[in-house]
């Protein structure tokens, strides 16, 4: 496992965990999936509220990364799992850590 400062937009291989202030994300660039675990990891800072999103704790199709850097909100481009024609952004709370795990 290796800690990194960012996941670059053209990344096309590897598995990463991204911990934000309120959740942990698992990005698998081999399978092109994103999984969000709300309330896992992050911080106990009461200024941040954990939001519940559709498809939490389920793999959803990952189309790409617009940005993912320590200290900034990450932006992930995803496809709605129930409608392949619908695409949307997942924008996170600030990123606390990024680790390449595979």
C-alpha positions in Angstrom: 0.0 0.0 0.0 1.3 3.4 -0.9 0.0 6.8 0.2 -0.3 9.3 -2.7 -1.1 13.0 -3.0 -3.6 12.7 -5.8 -5.3 10.5 -8.3 -4.7 11.9 -11.8 -7.7 12.4 -14.2 -6.3 9.9 -16.8 -5.7 7.1 -14.3 -6.8 3.8 -15.8 -5.3 1.1 -13.5 -5.2 0.3 -9.8 -7.4 0.3 -6.7 -7.5 3.2 -4.4 -9.1 4.1 -1.1 -10.0 7.8 -0.7 -10.9 8.9 2.8 -12.8 12.2 3.1 -14.0 14.2 6.1 -17.2 12.1 6.1 -16.8 8.9 4.1 -14.4 6.4 2.5 -14.5 5.7 -1.2 -13.1 2.6 -3.0 -12.2 3.3 -6.6 -11.3 0.2 -8.8 -9.9 1.3 -12.1 -9.8 -2.3 -13.4 -13.5 -2.8 -12.9 -14.2 0.9 -13.3 -16.4 1.0 -10.1 -16.8 3.4 -7.2 -18.1 2.4 -3.8 -18.9 4.9 -1.1 -19.0 3.9 2.6 -20.7 6.9 4.4 -19.4 7.7 7.9 -16.4 5.4 7.6 -13.0 7.0 8.3 -12.8 10.7 8.1 -13.0 12.8 11.2 -15.0 13.3 14.3 -15.3 17.1 13.5 -18.9 18.0 14.3 -18.8 20.7 11.6 -19.2 17.9 8.9 -22.4 16.1 8.5 -22.6 12.7 6.8 -25.0 12.8 3.8 -26.8 9.7 2.6 -26.7 9.2 -1.1 -28.4 6.8 -3.4 -26.5 3.6 -4.0 -24.3 4.1 -0.9 -22.3 0.9 -0.1 -22.9 -0.5 -3.6 -20.5 -0.5 -6.6 -21.6 2.0 -9.2 -20.0 2.5 -12.6 -17.1 4.9 -12.6 -16.5 6.9 -15.7 -13.5 8.9 -14.5 -11.9 11.3 -12.1 -12.0 15.0 -12.7 -10.0 15.8 -9.5 -8.9 14.0 -6.4 -6.2 15.7 -4.3 -5.4 15.8 -0.6 -7.2 18.8 1.1 -9.6 19.4 -1.7 -13.1 18.0 -2.6 -12.8 15.1 -5.1 -15.0 15.0 -8.2 -15.9 11.6 -9.7 -17.8 11.2 -12.9 -20.2 8.2 -12.5 -23.0 6.5 -14.4 -26.3 5.8 -12.7 -26.4 2.0 -12.1 -30.1 1.8 -12.8 -30.0 3.9 -16.0 -26.9 3.7 -18.2 -27.8 6.9 -20.1 -27.7 9.0 -16.9 -24.3 10.4 -15.9 -23.6 12.6 -12.8 -20.9 13.9 -10.6 -20.1 12.7 -7.1 -18.4 15.6 -5.3 -16.9 14.8 -1.9 -16.1 16.6 1.3 -12.3 17.5 1.5 -10.0 14.5 1.0 -8.0 13.4 4.1 -6.0 10.6 2.6 -5.5 8.6 -0.6 -3.9 5.2 -0.7 -3.2 2.9 -3.6 -4.0 -0.6 -2.4 -3.8 -2.6 -5.6 
